[in-house]
Amino acid sequence: MRIREPHPWPSTEPEAEAIQEQLRSLVRTDTAPAEVRTAAGLDVDYREESDELVAAVTVLDVASLSVVDTAVVTGKAEFPYVPGLFAFREAPPLLRALEKLSAAPDVLVCDGQGLAHPRRFGLACHLGILTDIPSIGVGKTAMGRYEPPGEERGAWSPLRMDDDIVGRALRTQRGVKPVFVSVGHRYTLEAACDLVLRLAPRYRLPETTRTADHLARRQT
């Protein structure tokens, strides 16, 4: 697949924040794909106590949850760890990995945030805008505040930042901690949660995240 020409990658925090402010107006949350046949999981694994990283992408057939394509890129993080600017560490290697896929997936499922972000422009938004592929974020920890959802699978509660609803705390398995779903680009929150439940029939995390994480960890 081909990636549209990205913006210049920044070297300072003010430059990075300016890019987020510039691009966030492009995010669309009023539509969703008519059909999702393939979903890509994206994950970055860091080598212990270093900036060496592995960016992994797995593409799953949504009907069977079998892996149909993979890509791996190794390298070194070129932007420091700064809260709210995580995409500038992880997006460059993930984009290189996406370019290695044989075909574009129908949706990107990021191990991170979308609109649940201080500037409403997390990793899932950033990758969605640069690829123009529908994207969602599925976080393991909350970015914002929420009330615990009901214990049954599929229960959810709003995830809020300031006065905005930026996502949902979604219970993917009964009695297990929720995940935190937020829109990245070209998705509605309702459709994003429906997809996450389809991708998580047995475990807390969707199979997209699980397979990408396993692939990245195997590259040692």
Buried (B, 14 or more C-beta within 10 A) or exposed (E): BEBEEBEEEBEEBEBBBEBBEEBBEEBBBEEBBEEBEBBBBBBBBBEEEEBEBBBBBBBBEBEEBEBBBBBBBBBEBEBEEEEBBBBBBBBBBBBBBBBEBEEBBBBBBBBBBBBBBBBBBBBBBBBBBBBEBBBBBBBEEBBBEBEEBEEEBBBBBBBBBEEEBBBBBBBBBEEBEBBBBBBBBBBBBEBBBBBBBBBBEEEBBBBBBBBBBBBBEEBE
